[in-house]
Amino acid sequence: MKITKQKFGEVGHEPVYAYTLENDRGMRLTCLNLGCTVTEILAPDRDGNLENVVLGFDRVEDYLRRKTYFGAIIGRIAGRIRGAEFALDGKTYTLPANEGNNHLHGGIRGFHERIWEAKPVEEKDAVGVEFTYLSKDGEEGYPGNLQVRAVYWLTNENRWIQKITAKTDKKTIVNLTNHSYFNLSGNGKDLILDHELTLKSDRFLELDEELLPTGKKLEVEGTPFDFRKGRKIFDGTVSRHPQNLLAGNGYDHPFLLSENLNQEIVLRHRESGRKLTVETNQPCVVVYTSNALGEDFAIQGGVPSRKYLGICLETQGLPDAVHHSDFPPVVLEPDGRYEALTTYTFSTE
């Protein structure tokens, strides 16, 4: 197993480095100290061919110019906050409204556009990168000095382990996720419409016209949102269900997980034989099928960007939880510790 480091570009006068983790089976994961962004995951198909199974760019400038959030850590709060404000202990905090009237993905310069401290780490059966970042009190409107640590490990079992922890010196809110777009066909050669997704989830959150939770938890039974026995992404793109139409003919919905750390999210691509199993300690996964992905640019290798080119499986707390008292809280106290664990296991069948 090995770790290599090379310069990827610059932001201002700060260097951006790419760290490539490689295991003994040839699988590789490359990530940047810009936003902890995963730019490439080379995973084998059933014939052993290694191809990239995430979307990314070849240049730093594209990560900053295109608001795709490819592969990055999103924070301090993933998703939208209604009205770009929230209250803690009677005090109202105002955040940047960077999507209409609402706050999205941490603001104008969220964690995805920050340069993190990075250092290679090794264990007996894994290589990794440890990223750290201090989000200062008041950054993007959030209270408290928040110290964040994200560690990516690659094991010889073709498993990417992602551990994110955070501590604060003042009561604040935290809900982090990784925003990788997966495409198991390899090198973006097919859309994700024939990918088959299986979820251990009985309910999903209803969204309004601004893609914010209404507060209602809808049963998946009898709808295109029932992934309990597996279904193709295509079903949601042709569905006349109001929620699929609302999301731009597809999915952009939080699914409440009925199990944790027990193969609760499985993505398959039958043609290549690739299978991705996602396990997490988080209460939900936001499934986004890139319904709004722009078509006026290219990604790695000159592949044209277009709708349905990737699928995001964002393991996290429930979006806009600060405005829903019955959602699991995302408040972090000074004596508390935020811990999010997600593992991505790549295999073939």
N, C-alpha and C positions, 0 to 999 in steps of 0.2 A: 504494500500500500504506500502511496506517496502523495505529497502535497507540493504543488508548484505555484509560484507567484509571478505575475508579470503586469506591467503597466497597461491599463486599458484606455486611459485618457485623463482629462483634467476637468475639474469644475472650478472656475475661477483660476486660482493658482494652486489649488489642492489636487494632488494626484489621486486618481481612482485606480485601484488595483483589482485584478481578477485572480481569484484563488481557485485552482482546480484540484479537486479531491479525486483520487483514482484508487479503486480497490483491486484486489488480486484477480478479479474476473474481468477486468477491463472496463467496468462501468465507471463513468466520470460525471461529476457534478461541478459546475463552475459558478462562482458567485462573486459579487462585487462588494467592496466596502461602501459603495453608494447604495444606501437603502437596504443593505443585506440582499441585494437583488440576485436571484438565481437566473442566470442567462442561458444555461444549457444543462440538460441532463441526457447523457448518452446511455440508453438502455437497450438491451438485446431484444430482437423478435424471436419467434420460435426456432428460426434457423441460425440464431446467434449473431445476426447483423445488428451492429450498434448504430442507432440513429437518435437524433435529438427529439425529445418528447415534450418540450416546453417551448413557448413562444418567447422570443427575445429580439434584441437589436445587436448590430455589430458595432455601434458607436454610442458613446456617452451622450452625445448631443440629442440623439433620438429618444433616449430615456427621459430627458428633461423636456423635450419639445412636445412629445406625444403623451397625453394623459391617459395612458393605458394601464399604468401601474404593473406592468409585466414583472412578475417574479419577486416583487418587493414586500418588505414588512410594512404594514399599514398601521398608523397610529397617530396620536394617542388613542383615537377611537375609530375602529373600522366601520364603514357604512355611513349612513346619514344621521344627522341630529336635526330634528325639526326646529325651524325658526332660528337656527344657529345660536342657540342659547340653552343653558340648563341651570338649575339651582342646586346648591349644596348648603345645608344648614341655614336656609333663609337668604343666602346671598346668590344673586344671579350673575352668571359668567357669560359674557358675549364672545362668540367665536366668529371667525371670518365666514361669510356666506359665499362659498365658492361654487355652489350649484343652485342657481335660483335664489330662493329665500333660505336655503338650508346649508348646513356644513357637511362636507363630504370628505371621508378618508383622511382626517387629521388636519385639513386646511390647505392653505395656499402652498406652504412648504412643510408637508407632513414628513414623517419618518422616512418615506420613500425617496425624498430628495436630500437627505442629510448624509454627510460623510461620517461613518462610524469608525471608531477604533477597531482594528482587527488584528488577530494573531492566530497563527496555526496551532492546533492542539492535536495530541495523539493519545490513543489508548491501545491496549493490547490488540483489539480486534476492530479498531475504527480510526479514521483520520477525520479531522474537522477544522472548522474556523470558529473562533469565539469573537463575536461582535459586541461592542459596548457603546452606549450613547447616553449622554446626560441631556435630557430635555429640561431646560431651565424654567423656573417659575415664571409664568406669563407667556411662554412660547405658544403662539397660535391661540392665545386666550385662556389656556388651561392653567389651573393653580398647581403649585408644588414643584419642587425640583425632583424630577423623576429619573432615576437611574435604571436604564434598561440593559439587559444582557440577552443576547440571542446566540445560541450555539447550533451550528449545523454539523451533524455527523454523517459520514458515509461508512457503512459496514460491508463486510464481505458477503453478507446475505442480500446484497442489493437493496439495502434499506437506508433511506434518508430519515434521520431522526432530527426533529426540530424542537429545541427547548427554549422557551422565552420566559424570562423572569423579570420582575420590576419591583422597585421599592421607592417610596416617596417620603418627603419630610413634611408634607401637608396633605390633608384630605383632598383627593382628586378622583378622576374617573379614568379607567384603563380598559381597553378591549382591543387586543392586537390580533392580526392574522397575517398569513402569507398569501399573496395575490398571484400565484403562479397560474398560468393558462396551460392546461395539459392537452396534448394531441398525440395519442398513442399510435397513430398511423406512421409517425416518424418523419421528421424534416418538413412537417406541414404539407405533405403531399395530398392529403384528403381533408375534407371537413369532418367535424365531429358528429355529424348527423347519425351515422351508423354505430357510434359508440353506445355501449349498453351500460347503464348505471343501475346499481342496486344500493338501496338505502334502508337502513333499519330506522324507519321514521313513519309514524302514524299520523302526524299533523304538520302543517306548515303555516307560516304567518301570512295572513291576507295583507296585501299592499294597496295603498291608495294611488292616485294619479301621479304623485311625486315619488313613488316607489318607497314610501315610508310605511311601516307597519300601522295598521288601523287599531291593533290590539286584539283582533280576533284570531283565534287559532282554529284553522279549518281542518277537517278530516280529509285524509288523502283518498279514502275509500271511494271507488267509482269515478276517479278523476285522472287526468294525465299526470297528476302529482304523486301517484302511487307507484313508487319504485321498489316496493318491498320484495317483489319477485323478479325484479329487473325489467327494464324497458329501454327502448332506444330513445335518444335525445330527439330524433326526428318527430316523435309523437307530439311533443310540445310546440314544435314550430308550425305545425299544420292544424293544431287544435283551435277550436272556437271558444274554449273556456275563457271567460273574461280576464282571469289572472294571467293567462298566457298572452293574450292580446295586449294587456296593459304593459307587459314587460318587453314589448317589441317582437312578439311572435317567438316565444321561447321561455326561458327561465331566468329569473334574477331574484330568487326567493330563499328565505331562511327556512330550513327544515329542522324541526325539533328531533334530536336523536333519542331513540328509545333505549339505546345501549351505548356504552363507551368502552374503548380499548378492546373491542371484540369484533374486528372485521365489519364495522358498521357502515363503511363506505367502500364500494368496489366498482371500479371502472374497467370495462373490457373493450378490446378491439379485436373482433374475431378473426379478421383477415390476417393481421400480423401475429396474432396469438398473445399480444401483450396484455398484461393485467396489472392494474394498480390498486392496491389495498390501502385505505387510509384509516388510521385509528387515532382517536383523540380523547382528551379529558374534557373537552369543551362541550357546552350544551347544544350547539347547533352547527349546521354547515350551510353556508350560503352557496347555492348552486347558480352560477352565472354562465350562460351559454354564448357569451360575446355577441349578443344581439345588436349592440350599438357600436361594435368595432368599426372604425373608419376604413374606407376603401381607397384612400388617396395616398397611401404610402406602402413601403415594403418592409418585411422583417428580415431576419437572418437569411442569408443565401439568396436574397432577391425575391423571396416568396411574397406575392401580393397579399396585403392584408384584406380581410373581408369577413362578413358576418359568419358566425359558426365555425371559426377557424380554431377556437380553443374553448375549453371548459374549465372554469375556476371552481375549486372545492374549498371554500374559505371557512375553515374551522374557527369558531369564535363564540363570544357571548351574543345574545340577541341584539340586533340593531335597535338604536334609539331607546335602549333600556332606561335611560334617564327620565323618560316621559311615560313609563309604564310600570306601575308599582308591582304588578304581578309577574313581571319578567325577572329572571335572576339578576341581582344587582351587579353593577360594574364599578362600584365605589371601592377605592383602595385607601385604607387608613395608614397613618404613619408607622404603626406597629405591625402592619400586615405585609403580605408578600403575594404578588401576582405570579401565577405559574400556569403556563400553557404548554402542553406537550402534544405533539402530533408526529406520527410516523407514517412514512410513505414507502410501501414495500413493492418493488417492481419484480414481476415474475412472468412466466409464460405458460400457456396451456394449449 
